[in-house]
């Protein structure tokens, strides 16, 4: 079975309509998860915990998509682009 790692992280954004962190050094790393289901559960808990703060946002990064061993380079989307 292929392992599909997911990273859950978040923090305060400069503007709630953009994905640009106010202070990258204060990003909250929730954790690394072996599958989307468990990552989503962790993301949901953090999102619900911070629901009253419009400037705080959490994300799930699909770490397994960052590098495809079959190709020399895999496309990634830069956060905030």
mmJSON file of the N, C-alpha and C atoms, coordinates in Angstrom:
{"data_MODEL":{"atom_site":{
"group_PDB":["ATOM","ATOM","ATOM","ATOM","ATOM","ATOM","ATOM","ATOM","ATOM","ATOM","ATOM","ATOM","ATOM","ATOM","ATOM","ATOM","ATOM","ATOM","ATOM","ATOM","ATOM","ATOM","ATOM","ATOM","ATOM","ATOM","ATOM","ATOM","ATOM","ATOM","ATOM","ATOM","ATOM","ATOM","ATOM","ATOM","ATOM","ATOM","ATOM","ATOM","ATOM","ATOM","ATOM","ATOM","ATOM","ATOM","ATOM","ATOM","ATOM","ATOM","ATOM","ATOM","ATOM","ATOM","ATOM","ATOM","ATOM","ATOM","ATOM","ATOM","ATOM","ATOM","ATOM","ATOM","ATOM","ATOM","ATOM","ATOM","ATOM","ATOM","ATOM","ATOM","ATOM","ATOM","ATOM","ATOM","ATOM","ATOM","ATOM","ATOM","ATOM","ATOM","ATOM","ATOM","ATOM","ATOM","ATOM","ATOM","ATOM","ATOM","ATOM","ATOM","ATOM","ATOM","ATOM","ATOM","ATOM","ATOM","ATOM","ATOM","ATOM","ATOM","ATOM","ATOM","ATOM","ATOM","ATOM","ATOM","ATOM","ATOM","ATOM","ATOM","ATOM","ATOM","ATOM","ATOM","ATOM","ATOM","ATOM","ATOM","ATOM","ATOM","ATOM","ATOM","ATOM","ATOM","ATOM","ATOM","ATOM","ATOM","ATOM","ATOM","ATOM","ATOM","ATOM","ATOM","ATOM","ATOM","ATOM","ATOM","ATOM","ATOM","ATOM","ATOM","ATOM","ATOM","ATOM","ATOM","ATOM","ATOM","ATOM","ATOM","ATOM","ATOM","ATOM","ATOM","ATOM","ATOM","ATOM","ATOM","ATOM","ATOM","ATOM","ATOM","ATOM","ATOM","ATOM","ATOM","ATOM","ATOM","ATOM","ATOM","ATOM","ATOM","ATOM","ATOM","ATOM","ATOM","ATOM","ATOM","ATOM","ATOM","ATOM","ATOM","ATOM","ATOM","ATOM","ATOM","ATOM","ATOM","ATOM","ATOM","ATOM","ATOM","ATOM","ATOM","ATOM","ATOM","ATOM","ATOM","ATOM","ATOM","ATOM","ATOM","ATOM","ATOM","ATOM","ATOM","ATOM","ATOM","ATOM","ATOM","ATOM","ATOM","ATOM","ATOM","ATOM","ATOM","ATOM","ATOM","ATOM","ATOM","ATOM","ATOM","ATOM","ATOM","ATOM","ATOM","ATOM","ATOM","ATOM","ATOM","ATOM","ATOM","ATOM","ATOM","ATOM","ATOM","ATOM","ATOM","ATOM","ATOM","ATOM"],
"id":[1,2,3,4,5,6,7,8,9,10,11,12,13,14,15,16,17,18,19,20,21,22,23,24,25,26,27,28,29,30,31,32,33,34,35,36,37,38,39,40,41,42,43,44,45,46,47,48,49,50,51,52,53,54,55,56,57,58,59,60,61,62,63,64,65,66,67,68,69,70,71,72,73,74,75,76,77,78,79,80,81,82,83,84,85,86,87,88,89,90,91,92,93,94,95,96,97,98,99,100,101,102,103,104,105,106,107,108,109,110,111,112,113,114,115,116,117,118,119,120,121,122,123,124,125,126,127,128,129,130,131,132,133,134,135,136,137,138,139,140,141,142,143,144,145,146,147,148,149,150,151,152,153,154,155,156,157,158,159,160,161,162,163,164,165,166,167,168,169,170,171,172,173,174,175,176,177,178,179,180,181,182,183,184,185,186,187,188,189,190,191,192,193,194,195,196,197,198,199,200,201,202,203,204,205,206,207,208,209,210,211,212,213,214,215,216,217,218,219,220,221,222,223,224,225,226,227,228,229,230,231,232,233,234,235,236,237,238,239,240,241,242,243],
"type_symbol":["N","C","C","N","C","C","N","C","C","N","C","C","N","C","C","N","C","C","N","C","C","N","C","C","N","C","C","N","C","C","N","C","C","N","C","C","N","C","C","N","C","C","N","C","C","N","C","C","N","C","C","N","C","C","N","C","C","N","C","C","N","C","C","N","C","C","N","C","C","N","C","C","N","C","C","N","C","C","N","C","C","N","C","C","N","C","C","N","C","C","N","C","C","N","C","C","N","C","C","N","C","C","N","C","C","N","C","C","N","C","C","N","C","C","N","C","C","N","C","C","N","C","C","N","C","C","N","C","C","N","C","C","N","C","C","N","C","C","N","C","C","N","C","C","N","C","C","N","C","C","N","C","C","N","C","C","N","C","C","N","C","C","N","C","C","N","C","C","N","C","C","N","C","C","N","C","C","N","C","C","N","C","C","N","C","C","N","C","C","N","C","C","N","C","C","N","C","C","N","C","C","N","C","C","N","C","C","N","C","C","N","C","C","N","C","C","N","C","C","N","C","C","N","C","C","N","C","C","N","C","C","N","C","C","N","C","C","N","C","C","N","C","C"],
"label_atom_id":["N","CA","C","N","CA","C","N","CA","C","N","CA","C","N","CA","C","N","CA","C","N","CA","C","N","CA","C","N","CA","C","N","CA","C","N","CA","C","N","CA","C","N","CA","C","N","CA","C","N","CA","C","N","CA","C","N","CA","C","N","CA","C","N","CA","C","N","CA","C","N","CA","C","N","CA","C","N","CA","C","N","CA","C","N","CA","C","N","CA","C","N","CA","C","N","CA","C","N","CA","C","N","CA","C","N","CA","C","N","CA","C","N","CA","C","N","CA","C","N","CA","C","N","CA","C","N","CA","C","N","CA","C","N","CA","C","N","CA","C","N","CA","C","N","CA","C","N","CA","C","N","CA","C","N","CA","C","N","CA","C","N","CA","C","N","CA","C","N","CA","C","N","CA","C","N","CA","C","N","CA","C","N","CA","C","N","CA","C","N","CA","C","N","CA","C","N","CA","C","N","CA","C","N","CA","C","N","CA","C","N","CA","C","N","CA","C","N","CA","C","N","CA","C","N","CA","C","N","CA","C","N","CA","C","N","CA","C","N","CA","C","N","CA","C","N","CA","C","N","CA","C","N","CA","C","N","CA","C","N","CA","C","N","CA","C","N","CA","C","N","CA","C","N","CA","C","N","CA","C","N","CA","C"],
"label_alt_id":[null,null,null,null,null,null,null,null,null,null,null,null,null,null,null,null,null,null,null,null,null,null,null,null,null,null,null,null,null,null,null,null,null,null,null,null,null,null,null,null,null,null,null,null,null,null,null,null,null,null,null,null,null,null,null,null,null,null,null,null,null,null,null,null,null,null,null,null,null,null,null,null,null,null,null,null,null,null,null,null,null,null,null,null,null,null,null,null,null,null,null,null,null,null,null,null,null,null,null,null,null,null,null,null,null,null,null,null,null,null,null,null,null,null,null,null,null,null,null,null,null,null,null,null,null,null,null,null,null,null,null,null,null,null,null,null,null,null,null,null,null,null,null,null,null,null,null,null,null,null,null,null,null,null,null,null,null,null,null,null,null,null,null,null,null,null,null,null,null,null,null,null,null,null,null,null,null,null,null,null,null,null,null,null,null,null,null,null,null,null,null,null,null,null,null,null,null,null,null,null,null,null,null,null,null,null,null,null,null,null,null,null,null,null,null,null,null,null,null,null,null,null,null,null,null,null,null,null,null,null,null,null,null,null,null,null,null,null,null,null,null,null,null],
"label_comp_id":["UNK","UNK","UNK","UNK","UNK","UNK","UNK","UNK","UNK","UNK","UNK","UNK","UNK","UNK","UNK","UNK","UNK","UNK","UNK","UNK","UNK","UNK","UNK","UNK","UNK","UNK","UNK","UNK","UNK","UNK","UNK","UNK","UNK","UNK","UNK","UNK","UNK","UNK","UNK","UNK","UNK","UNK","UNK","UNK","UNK","UNK","UNK","UNK","UNK","UNK","UNK","UNK","UNK","UNK","UNK","UNK","UNK","UNK","UNK","UNK","UNK","UNK","UNK","UNK","UNK","UNK","UNK","UNK","UNK","UNK","UNK","UNK","UNK","UNK","UNK","UNK","UNK","UNK","UNK","UNK","UNK","UNK","UNK","UNK","UNK","UNK","UNK","UNK","UNK","UNK","UNK","UNK","UNK","UNK","UNK","UNK","UNK","UNK","UNK","UNK","UNK","UNK","UNK","UNK","UNK","UNK","UNK","UNK","UNK","UNK","UNK","UNK","UNK","UNK","UNK","UNK","UNK","UNK","UNK","UNK","UNK","UNK","UNK","UNK","UNK","UNK","UNK","UNK","UNK","UNK","UNK","UNK","UNK","UNK","UNK","UNK","UNK","UNK","UNK","UNK","UNK","UNK","UNK","UNK","UNK","UNK","UNK","UNK","UNK","UNK","UNK","UNK","UNK","UNK","UNK","UNK","UNK","UNK","UNK","UNK","UNK","UNK","UNK","UNK","UNK","UNK","UNK","UNK","UNK","UNK","UNK","UNK","UNK","UNK","UNK","UNK","UNK","UNK","UNK","UNK","UNK","UNK","UNK","UNK","UNK","UNK","UNK","UNK","UNK","UNK","UNK","UNK","UNK","UNK","UNK","UNK","UNK","UNK","UNK","UNK","UNK","UNK","UNK","UNK","UNK","UNK","UNK","UNK","UNK","UNK","UNK","UNK","UNK","UNK","UNK","UNK","UNK","UNK","UNK","UNK","UNK","UNK","UNK","UNK","UNK","UNK","UNK","UNK","UNK","UNK","UNK","UNK","UNK","UNK","UNK","UNK","UNK","UNK","UNK","UNK","UNK","UNK","UNK"],
"label_asym_id":["A","A","A","A","A","A","A","A","A","A","A","A","A","A","A","A","A","A","A","A","A","A","A","A","A","A","A","A","A","A","A","A","A","A","A","A","A","A","A","A","A","A","A","A","A","A","A","A","A","A","A","A","A","A","A","A","A","A","A","A","A","A","A","A","A","A","A","A","A","A","A","A","A","A","A","A","A","A","A","A","A","A","A","A","A","A","A","A","A","A","A","A","A","A","A","A","A","A","A","A","A","A","A","A","A","A","A","A","A","A","A","A","A","A","A","A","A","A","A","A","A","A","A","A","A","A","A","A","A","A","A","A","A","A","A","A","A","A","A","A","A","A","A","A","A","A","A","A","A","A","A","A","A","A","A","A","A","A","A","A","A","A","A","A","A","A","A","A","A","A","A","A","A","A","A","A","A","A","A","A","A","A","A","A","A","A","A","A","A","A","A","A","A","A","A","A","A","A","A","A","A","A","A","A","A","A","A","A","A","A","A","A","A","A","A","A","A","A","A","A","A","A","A","A","A","A","A","A","A","A","A","A","A","A","A","A","A","A","A","A","A","A","A"],
"label_entity_id":["1","1","1","1","1","1","1","1","1","1","1","1","1","1","1","1","1","1","1","1","1","1","1","1","1","1","1","1","1","1","1","1","1","1","1","1","1","1","1","1","1","1","1","1","1","1","1","1","1","1","1","1","1","1","1","1","1","1","1","1","1","1","1","1","1","1","1","1","1","1","1","1","1","1","1","1","1","1","1","1","1","1","1","1","1","1","1","1","1","1","1","1","1","1","1","1","1","1","1","1","1","1","1","1","1","1","1","1","1","1","1","1","1","1","1","1","1","1","1","1","1","1","1","1","1","1","1","1","1","1","1","1","1","1","1","1","1","1","1","1","1","1","1","1","1","1","1","1","1","1","1","1","1","1","1","1","1","1","1","1","1","1","1","1","1","1","1","1","1","1","1","1","1","1","1","1","1","1","1","1","1","1","1","1","1","1","1","1","1","1","1","1","1","1","1","1","1","1","1","1","1","1","1","1","1","1","1","1","1","1","1","1","1","1","1","1","1","1","1","1","1","1","1","1","1","1","1","1","1","1","1","1","1","1","1","1","1","1","1","1","1","1","1"],
"label_seq_id":[1,1,1,2,2,2,3,3,3,4,4,4,5,5,5,6,6,6,7,7,7,8,8,8,9,9,9,10,10,10,11,11,11,12,12,12,13,13,13,14,14,14,15,15,15,16,16,16,17,17,17,18,18,18,19,19,19,20,20,20,21,21,21,22,22,22,23,23,23,24,24,24,25,25,25,26,26,26,27,27,27,28,28,28,29,29,29,30,30,30,31,31,31,32,32,32,33,33,33,34,34,34,35,35,35,36,36,36,37,37,37,38,38,38,39,39,39,40,40,40,41,41,41,42,42,42,43,43,43,44,44,44,45,45,45,46,46,46,47,47,47,48,48,48,49,49,49,50,50,50,51,51,51,52,52,52,53,53,53,54,54,54,55,55,55,56,56,56,57,57,57,58,58,58,59,59,59,60,60,60,61,61,61,62,62,62,63,63,63,64,64,64,65,65,65,66,66,66,67,67,67,68,68,68,69,69,69,70,70,70,71,71,71,72,72,72,73,73,73,74,74,74,75,75,75,76,76,76,77,77,77,78,78,78,79,79,79,80,80,80,81,81,81],
"pdbx_PDB_ins_code":[null,null,null,null,null,null,null,null,null,null,null,null,null,null,null,null,null,null,null,null,null,null,null,null,null,null,null,null,null,null,null,null,null,null,null,null,null,null,null,null,null,null,null,null,null,null,null,null,null,null,null,null,null,null,null,null,null,null,null,null,null,null,null,null,null,null,null,null,null,null,null,null,null,null,null,null,null,null,null,null,null,null,null,null,null,null,null,null,null,null,null,null,null,null,null,null,null,null,null,null,null,null,null,null,null,null,null,null,null,null,null,null,null,null,null,null,null,null,null,null,null,null,null,null,null,null,null,null,null,null,null,null,null,null,null,null,null,null,null,null,null,null,null,null,null,null,null,null,null,null,null,null,null,null,null,null,null,null,null,null,null,null,null,null,null,null,null,null,null,null,null,null,null,null,null,null,null,null,null,null,null,null,null,null,null,null,null,null,null,null,null,null,null,null,null,null,null,null,null,null,null,null,null,null,null,null,null,null,null,null,null,null,null,null,null,null,null,null,null,null,null,null,null,null,null,null,null,null,null,null,null,null,null,null,null,null,null,null,null,null,null,null,null],
"Cartn_x":[0.841,0.0,0.883,0.56,1.305,0.938,1.958,1.713,1.51,0.468,0.142,0.134,1.283,1.434,0.739,0.171,-0.515,-0.057,0.235,0.653,-0.481,-0.831,-1.858,-1.146,-1.396,-0.745,-1.641,-1.347,-2.139,-1.585,-2.302,-1.888,-2.64,-2.167,-2.814,-2.422,-3.418,-3.192,-3.187,-2.506,-2.487,-3.893,-4.545,-5.887,-6.661,-7.87,-8.616,-8.946,-8.85,-9.154,-7.925,-6.759,-5.509,-4.883,-3.989,-3.289,-1.858,-1.709,-0.391,-0.34,0.625,0.728,1.314,0.781,1.259,2.688,2.978,4.312,4.619,5.439,5.739,6.367,7.094,7.73,6.706,5.468,4.419,3.414,3.752,2.858,2.722,1.498,1.206,1.222,2.196,2.273,1.464,0.333,-0.534,0.061,0.492,1.121,1.104,1.778,1.865,0.969,0.185,-0.785,-0.623,-0.876,-0.629,-1.696,-2.821,-3.889,-4.747,-5.519,-6.333,-7.404,-7.982,-9.062,-8.603,-7.459,-6.967,-6.493,-5.927,-5.51,-6.733,-7.784,-9.006,-9.611,-9.563,-10.084,-9.303,-7.972,-7.126,-7.376,-7.484,-7.757,-9.092,-10.098,-11.428,-11.423,-10.702,-10.619,-9.993,-8.912,-8.255,-9.124,-9.761,-10.627,-11.803,-12.374,-13.49,-13.029,-11.818,-11.261,-11.048,-10.738,-10.423,-11.508,-12.693,-13.772,-14.109,-13.924,-14.272,-13.197,-12.044,-10.954,-10.857,-11.407,-11.454,-10.069,-9.053,-7.699,-6.891,-7.429,-6.711,-7.284,-6.386,-6.809,-5.876,-6.441,-5.665,-5.759,-4.709,-4.584,-4.137,-4.434,-3.908,-3.008,-1.742,-0.796,-0.637,-0.795,-0.663,0.818,1.551,3.002,3.361,2.549,2.837,2.806,2.196,2.129,3.338,4.153,5.29,6.361,6.492,7.536,7.003,7.023,6.647,7.938,8.256,9.52,9.69,8.607,8.664,9.056,8.969,9.301,10.389,11.229,12.305,11.796,10.676,10.127,8.612,8.041,6.587,6.124,5.027,4.54,3.992,4.262,3.683,3.131,2.125,1.532,2.118,2.662,3.23,2.099,2.175,1.172,1.156,0.001,-0.127,-0.078,0.14,0.242,-1.118],
"Cartn_y":[-1.188,0.0,1.248,2.214,3.46,4.364,4.936,5.874,7.268,7.926,9.258,10.235,10.849,11.743,13.083,13.607,14.9,15.712,16.987,17.902,18.88,19.031,19.995,21.141,22.367,23.54,24.757,25.808,27.02,28.145,29.254,30.421,31.653,32.784,34.057,34.558,34.967,35.481,37.008,37.597,39.045,39.532,38.801,39.152,37.841,37.755,36.496,36.017,36.899,36.492,35.988,36.0,35.529,34.452,33.677,32.628,33.056,34.25,34.777,34.927,34.237,34.274,35.6,36.109,37.356,37.199,36.081,35.824,34.334,34.009,32.606,31.877,32.599,31.95,31.484,31.954,31.571,30.587,29.953,28.95,27.779,27.371,26.246,24.956,24.105,22.797,21.828,21.408,20.499,19.099,18.648,17.334,16.745,15.605,14.839,13.617,13.303,12.212,11.245,9.965,8.94,8.832,9.535,9.47,10.731,10.99,12.201,12.215,11.076,11.009,11.506,11.044,11.483,12.937,13.366,14.764,15.68,15.278,16.08,16.205,15.145,15.167,16.182,16.17,17.119,18.547,18.728,20.049,20.587,19.735,20.134,20.573,19.859,20.219,21.606,21.878,23.188,24.28,24.017,25.002,25.361,24.374,24.632,25.383,25.073,25.735,27.226,27.594,28.983,29.63,29.091,29.556,31.032,31.573,32.965,33.956,33.468,34.33,34.254,35.255,35.249,35.264,35.731,35.814,34.533,33.573,32.312,31.249,30.578,29.565,28.36,27.181,25.935,25.287,24.552,23.942,22.492,21.711,20.351,20.346,20.025,19.917,18.444,18.126,16.757,16.507,16.105,15.934,14.909,13.893,12.853,13.395,14.544,15.127,15.996,16.302,17.189,16.559,15.257,14.594,13.29,13.166,11.939,11.284,10.138,9.463,9.081,9.047,8.656,9.811,11.042,12.202,13.023,13.721,14.498,15.626,16.244,17.344,17.213,17.518,17.519,18.952,19.345,20.709,20.897,22.044,22.398,23.816,24.085,25.415,26.175,27.335,28.144,28.744,28.577,29.114,30.635,31.204,32.644,33.163,32.287,32.745,33.057],
"Cartn_z":[0.0,0.0,0.0,-0.836,-0.921,0.24,0.85,1.939,1.344,1.745,1.235,2.398,2.653,3.794,3.564,4.656,4.637,5.845,5.614,6.667,6.95,8.223,8.626,9.341,8.878,9.452,9.27,10.008,9.861,10.688,10.661,11.421,10.985,11.459,11.174,9.783,9.025,7.682,7.685,6.713,6.553,6.216,5.332,4.851,4.703,5.259,5.189,3.77,2.793,1.421,0.669,1.304,0.688,1.567,0.992,1.756,2.043,2.632,2.983,4.498,5.128,6.583,7.06,8.169,8.764,9.267,9.939,10.478,10.306,9.315,8.995,10.183,11.028,12.184,13.22,13.098,14.052,13.462,12.336,11.758,12.734,12.96,13.855,13.037,13.31,12.663,13.532,13.021,13.774,13.754,12.56,12.475,11.085,10.969,9.728,9.903,8.868,8.957,7.782,8.02,6.999,5.912,6.099,5.105,5.204,4.16,4.115,5.205,5.481,6.471,7.837,8.305,9.615,9.567,8.437,8.288,8.318,7.64,7.612,9.003,9.768,11.14,11.99,11.863,12.596,12.115,10.804,10.228,10.754,10.75,11.186,12.654,13.495,14.914,15.088,14.362,14.459,13.859,12.734,12.093,13.005,13.664,14.576,15.816,16.278,17.465,17.205,15.983,15.639,14.778,14.786,13.905,14.109,15.291,15.56,15.119,14.68,14.229,12.706,12.034,10.564,9.932,10.653,10.098,10.285,11.003,11.222,10.297,9.593,8.629,8.72,8.537,8.533,7.166,6.806,5.491,5.618,4.59,4.459,3.235,3.436,2.316,1.976,0.717,0.235,-0.058,0.959,0.855,-0.215,-0.367,-1.36,-2.782,-2.998,-4.343,-4.673,-3.686,-3.924,-4.802,-4.734,-5.516,-6.078,-7.352,-8.042,-8.493,-7.956,-8.24,-9.713,-10.465,-11.869,-12.797,-12.302,-13.124,-12.441,-13.211,-12.609,-11.717,-12.074,-11.29,-11.242,-10.093,-9.954,-9.738,-10.363,-10.175,-8.755,-8.179,-6.889,-6.988,-6.213,-6.201,-5.02,-5.281,-4.198,-3.39,-2.077,-1.177,-1.289,-1.495,-1.606,-3.012,-3.978,-5.381,-5.96],
"occupancy":[1.0,1.0,1.0,1.0,1.0,1.0,1.0,1.0,1.0,1.0,1.0,1.0,1.0,1.0,1.0,1.0,1.0,1.0,1.0,1.0,1.0,1.0,1.0,1.0,1.0,1.0,1.0,1.0,1.0,1.0,1.0,1.0,1.0,1.0,1.0,1.0,1.0,1.0,1.0,1.0,1.0,1.0,1.0,1.0,1.0,1.0,1.0,1.0,1.0,1.0,1.0,1.0,1.0,1.0,1.0,1.0,1.0,1.0,1.0,1.0,1.0,1.0,1.0,1.0,1.0,1.0,1.0,1.0,1.0,1.0,1.0,1.0,1.0,1.0,1.0,1.0,1.0,1.0,1.0,1.0,1.0,1.0,1.0,1.0,1.0,1.0,1.0,1.0,1.0,1.0,1.0,1.0,1.0,1.0,1.0,1.0,1.0,1.0,1.0,1.0,1.0,1.0,1.0,1.0,1.0,1.0,1.0,1.0,1.0,1.0,1.0,1.0,1.0,1.0,1.0,1.0,1.0,1.0,1.0,1.0,1.0,1.0,1.0,1.0,1.0,1.0,1.0,1.0,1.0,1.0,1.0,1.0,1.0,1.0,1.0,1.0,1.0,1.0,1.0,1.0,1.0,1.0,1.0,1.0,1.0,1.0,1.0,1.0,1.0,1.0,1.0,1.0,1.0,1.0,1.0,1.0,1.0,1.0,1.0,1.0,1.0,1.0,1.0,1.0,1.0,1.0,1.0,1.0,1.0,1.0,1.0,1.0,1.0,1.0,1.0,1.0,1.0,1.0,1.0,1.0,1.0,1.0,1.0,1.0,1.0,1.0,1.0,1.0,1.0,1.0,1.0,1.0,1.0,1.0,1.0,1.0,1.0,1.0,1.0,1.0,1.0,1.0,1.0,1.0,1.0,1.0,1.0,1.0,1.0,1.0,1.0,1.0,1.0,1.0,1.0,1.0,1.0,1.0,1.0,1.0,1.0,1.0,1.0,1.0,1.0,1.0,1.0,1.0,1.0,1.0,1.0,1.0,1.0,1.0,1.0,1.0,1.0,1.0,1.0,1.0,1.0,1.0,1.0],
"B_iso_or_equiv":[0.0,0.0,0.0,0.0,0.0,0.0,0.0,0.0,0.0,0.0,0.0,0.0,0.0,0.0,0.0,0.0,0.0,0.0,0.0,0.0,0.0,0.0,0.0,0.0,0.0,0.0,0.0,0.0,0.0,0.0,0.0,0.0,0.0,0.0,0.0,0.0,0.0,0.0,0.0,0.0,0.0,0.0,0.0,0.0,0.0,0.0,0.0,0.0,0.0,0.0,0.0,0.0,0.0,0.0,0.0,0.0,0.0,0.0,0.0,0.0,0.0,0.0,0.0,0.0,0.0,0.0,0.0,0.0,0.0,0.0,0.0,0.0,0.0,0.0,0.0,0.0,0.0,0.0,0.0,0.0,0.0,0.0,0.0,0.0,0.0,0.0,0.0,0.0,0.0,0.0,0.0,0.0,0.0,0.0,0.0,0.0,0.0,0.0,0.0,0.0,0.0,0.0,0.0,0.0,0.0,0.0,0.0,0.0,0.0,0.0,0.0,0.0,0.0,0.0,0.0,0.0,0.0,0.0,0.0,0.0,0.0,0.0,0.0,0.0,0.0,0.0,0.0,0.0,0.0,0.0,0.0,0.0,0.0,0.0,0.0,0.0,0.0,0.0,0.0,0.0,0.0,0.0,0.0,0.0,0.0,0.0,0.0,0.0,0.0,0.0,0.0,0.0,0.0,0.0,0.0,0.0,0.0,0.0,0.0,0.0,0.0,0.0,0.0,0.0,0.0,0.0,0.0,0.0,0.0,0.0,0.0,0.0,0.0,0.0,0.0,0.0,0.0,0.0,0.0,0.0,0.0,0.0,0.0,0.0,0.0,0.0,0.0,0.0,0.0,0.0,0.0,0.0,0.0,0.0,0.0,0.0,0.0,0.0,0.0,0.0,0.0,0.0,0.0,0.0,0.0,0.0,0.0,0.0,0.0,0.0,0.0,0.0,0.0,0.0,0.0,0.0,0.0,0.0,0.0,0.0,0.0,0.0,0.0,0.0,0.0,0.0,0.0,0.0,0.0,0.0,0.0,0.0,0.0,0.0,0.0,0.0,0.0,0.0,0.0,0.0,0.0,0.0,0.0],
"pdbx_formal_charge":[null,null,null,null,null,null,null,null,null,null,null,null,null,null,null,null,null,null,null,null,null,null,null,null,null,null,null,null,null,null,null,null,null,null,null,null,null,null,null,null,null,null,null,null,null,null,null,null,null,null,null,null,null,null,null,null,null,null,null,null,null,null,null,null,null,null,null,null,null,null,null,null,null,null,null,null,null,null,null,null,null,null,null,null,null,null,null,null,null,null,null,null,null,null,null,null,null,null,null,null,null,null,null,null,null,null,null,null,null,null,null,null,null,null,null,null,null,null,null,null,null,null,null,null,null,null,null,null,null,null,null,null,null,null,null,null,null,null,null,null,null,null,null,null,null,null,null,null,null,null,null,null,null,null,null,null,null,null,null,null,null,null,null,null,null,null,null,null,null,null,null,null,null,null,null,null,null,null,null,null,null,null,null,null,null,null,null,null,null,null,null,null,null,null,null,null,null,null,null,null,null,null,null,null,null,null,null,null,null,null,null,null,null,null,null,null,null,null,null,null,null,null,null,null,null,null,null,null,null,null,null,null,null,null,null,null,null,null,null,null,null,null,null],
"auth_seq_id":[1,1,1,2,2,2,3,3,3,4,4,4,5,5,5,6,6,6,7,7,7,8,8,8,9,9,9,10,10,10,11,11,11,12,12,12,13,13,13,14,14,14,15,15,15,16,16,16,17,17,17,18,18,18,19,19,19,20,20,20,21,21,21,22,22,22,23,23,23,24,24,24,25,25,25,26,26,26,27,27,27,28,28,28,29,29,29,30,30,30,31,31,31,32,32,32,33,33,33,34,34,34,35,35,35,36,36,36,37,37,37,38,38,38,39,39,39,40,40,40,41,41,41,42,42,42,43,43,43,44,44,44,45,45,45,46,46,46,47,47,47,48,48,48,49,49,49,50,50,50,51,51,51,52,52,52,53,53,53,54,54,54,55,55,55,56,56,56,57,57,57,58,58,58,59,59,59,60,60,60,61,61,61,62,62,62,63,63,63,64,64,64,65,65,65,66,66,66,67,67,67,68,68,68,69,69,69,70,70,70,71,71,71,72,72,72,73,73,73,74,74,74,75,75,75,76,76,76,77,77,77,78,78,78,79,79,79,80,80,80,81,81,81],
"auth_comp_id":["UNK","UNK","UNK","UNK","UNK","UNK","UNK","UNK","UNK","UNK","UNK","UNK","UNK","UNK","UNK","UNK","UNK","UNK","UNK","UNK","UNK","UNK","UNK","UNK","UNK","UNK","UNK","UNK","UNK","UNK","UNK","UNK","UNK","UNK","UNK","UNK","UNK","UNK","UNK","UNK","UNK","UNK","UNK","UNK","UNK","UNK","UNK","UNK","UNK","UNK","UNK","UNK","UNK","UNK","UNK","UNK","UNK","UNK","UNK","UNK","UNK","UNK","UNK","UNK","UNK","UNK","UNK","UNK","UNK","UNK","UNK","UNK","UNK","UNK","UNK","UNK","UNK","UNK","UNK","UNK","UNK","UNK","UNK","UNK","UNK","UNK","UNK","UNK","UNK","UNK","UNK","UNK","UNK","UNK","UNK","UNK","UNK","UNK","UNK","UNK","UNK","UNK","UNK","UNK","UNK","UNK","UNK","UNK","UNK","UNK","UNK","UNK","UNK","UNK","UNK","UNK","UNK","UNK","UNK","UNK","UNK","UNK","UNK","UNK","UNK","UNK","UNK","UNK","UNK","UNK","UNK","UNK","UNK","UNK","UNK","UNK","UNK","UNK","UNK","UNK","UNK","UNK","UNK","UNK","UNK","UNK","UNK","UNK","UNK","UNK","UNK","UNK","UNK","UNK","UNK","UNK","UNK","UNK","UNK","UNK","UNK","UNK","UNK","UNK","UNK","UNK","UNK","UNK","UNK","UNK","UNK","UNK","UNK","UNK","UNK","UNK","UNK","UNK","UNK","UNK","UNK","UNK","UNK","UNK","UNK","UNK","UNK","UNK","UNK","UNK","UNK","UNK","UNK","UNK","UNK","UNK","UNK","UNK","UNK","UNK","UNK","UNK","UNK","UNK","UNK","UNK","UNK","UNK","UNK","UNK","UNK","UNK","UNK","UNK","UNK","UNK","UNK","UNK","UNK","UNK","UNK","UNK","UNK","UNK","UNK","UNK","UNK","UNK","UNK","UNK","UNK","UNK","UNK","UNK","UNK","UNK","UNK","UNK","UNK","UNK","UNK","UNK","UNK"],
"auth_asym_id":["A","A","A","A","A","A","A","A","A","A","A","A","A","A","A","A","A","A","A","A","A","A","A","A","A","A","A","A","A","A","A","A","A","A","A","A","A","A","A","A","A","A","A","A","A","A","A","A","A","A","A","A","A","A","A","A","A","A","A","A","A","A","A","A","A","A","A","A","A","A","A","A","A","A","A","A","A","A","A","A","A","A","A","A","A","A","A","A","A","A","A","A","A","A","A","A","A","A","A","A","A","A","A","A","A","A","A","A","A","A","A","A","A","A","A","A","A","A","A","A","A","A","A","A","A","A","A","A","A","A","A","A","A","A","A","A","A","A","A","A","A","A","A","A","A","A","A","A","A","A","A","A","A","A","A","A","A","A","A","A","A","A","A","A","A","A","A","A","A","A","A","A","A","A","A","A","A","A","A","A","A","A","A","A","A","A","A","A","A","A","A","A","A","A","A","A","A","A","A","A","A","A","A","A","A","A","A","A","A","A","A","A","A","A","A","A","A","A","A","A","A","A","A","A","A","A","A","A","A","A","A","A","A","A","A","A","A","A","A","A","A","A","A"],
"auth_atom_id":["N","CA","C","N","CA","C","N","CA","C","N","CA","C","N","CA","C","N","CA","C","N","CA","C","N","CA","C","N","CA","C","N","CA","C","N","CA","C","N","CA","C","N","CA","C","N","CA","C","N","CA","C","N","CA","C","N","CA","C","N","CA","C","N","CA","C","N","CA","C","N","CA","C","N","CA","C","N","CA","C","N","CA","C","N","CA","C","N","CA","C","N","CA","C","N","CA","C","N","CA","C","N","CA","C","N","CA","C","N","CA","C","N","CA","C","N","CA","C","N","CA","C","N","CA","C","N","CA","C","N","CA","C","N","CA","C","N","CA","C","N","CA","C","N","CA","C","N","CA","C","N","CA","C","N","CA","C","N","CA","C","N","CA","C","N","CA","C","N","CA","C","N","CA","C","N","CA","C","N","CA","C","N","CA","C","N","CA","C","N","CA","C","N","CA","C","N","CA","C","N","CA","C","N","CA","C","N","CA","C","N","CA","C","N","CA","C","N","CA","C","N","CA","C","N","CA","C","N","CA","C","N","CA","C","N","CA","C","N","CA","C","N","CA","C","N","CA","C","N","CA","C","N","CA","C","N","CA","C","N","CA","C","N","CA","C","N","CA","C","N","CA","C","N","CA","C","N","CA","C","N","CA","C"],
"pdbx_PDB_model_num":[1,1,1,1,1,1,1,1,1,1,1,1,1,1,1,1,1,1,1,1,1,1,1,1,1,1,1,1,1,1,1,1,1,1,1,1,1,1,1,1,1,1,1,1,1,1,1,1,1,1,1,1,1,1,1,1,1,1,1,1,1,1,1,1,1,1,1,1,1,1,1,1,1,1,1,1,1,1,1,1,1,1,1,1,1,1,1,1,1,1,1,1,1,1,1,1,1,1,1,1,1,1,1,1,1,1,1,1,1,1,1,1,1,1,1,1,1,1,1,1,1,1,1,1,1,1,1,1,1,1,1,1,1,1,1,1,1,1,1,1,1,1,1,1,1,1,1,1,1,1,1,1,1,1,1,1,1,1,1,1,1,1,1,1,1,1,1,1,1,1,1,1,1,1,1,1,1,1,1,1,1,1,1,1,1,1,1,1,1,1,1,1,1,1,1,1,1,1,1,1,1,1,1,1,1,1,1,1,1,1,1,1,1,1,1,1,1,1,1,1,1,1,1,1,1,1,1,1,1,1,1,1,1,1,1,1,1,1,1,1,1,1,1]
}}}
